[in-house]
Every structure is written in structure tokens, then in C-alpha cells.
């Protein structure tokens, strides 16, 4: 499994101080049942999807690249975070195309060489 992180990664407040440790464990595919990941959806027609990081232990994810947008402390926090992301995108762009917003910001970040 390959993980790519969004340049403005969303992280639950309660995990700000553990962010690097959680990211390393995700990259190592270690079991973290309370960690929910928010990713760009695999299908272009959808924007985001979220699931428990425990699902990453399945074989299907072994060769998958995930673009992680957020790391949440549980299901309810993941739902709230997606709402927050969508509201931010709408506020800044006037529409709710979350995928386009995220990809444009990521491309700008990568072009700047950060």
C-alpha cells in the first residue's frame, strides 16, 4: 500500500500531537482501529470516502495508492470532518467540488516544491 498525504492534511484536534506517529503507523500498515482515514474516492464521480484504517489490512489495499485527505478519531469525527471540508470548499469556491479543490491545492503545493 502506498499512501500519499494531502498538503493540508486534516487531523482531529485530539490527535494533533500524535499526527506524525499515526501517519507512520498508517504507512507501516499497523492496526489502529480508532483511526479513520478520509481519502479521495477511487471513482472520479465521487469526491471523498472514509473508513476505519483497520480495513487497510485487507489484501485489496496491498497494491493500492491512497490519497489521504484527513485522519479522524472515529466514525463521528470523520463525518464531521467531511462536513467541515465541504463547507470550506464551498466557502472558498462557491461550489462543492471537493475533488477539484483538493487536487488544485495539491498541484500548487507540489509545483512550489515544498
TAZICOR-V397649 format. One line per field, one symbol per residue. ss: DSSP state (H for helix, E for strand, C for the rest). A space follows every 50 residues. Layout:
ss=???
This chain:
ss=CEEEEEEEEEECHHHHHHHHHHHHHHHCCCCCCCEEEEEECCCCCCCEEE EEHHHHHCHHHCCCEEEEEEEEECHHHHHHHHHHHHHHHHHHHCCCCHHH HHHHHHHHHHHCCC
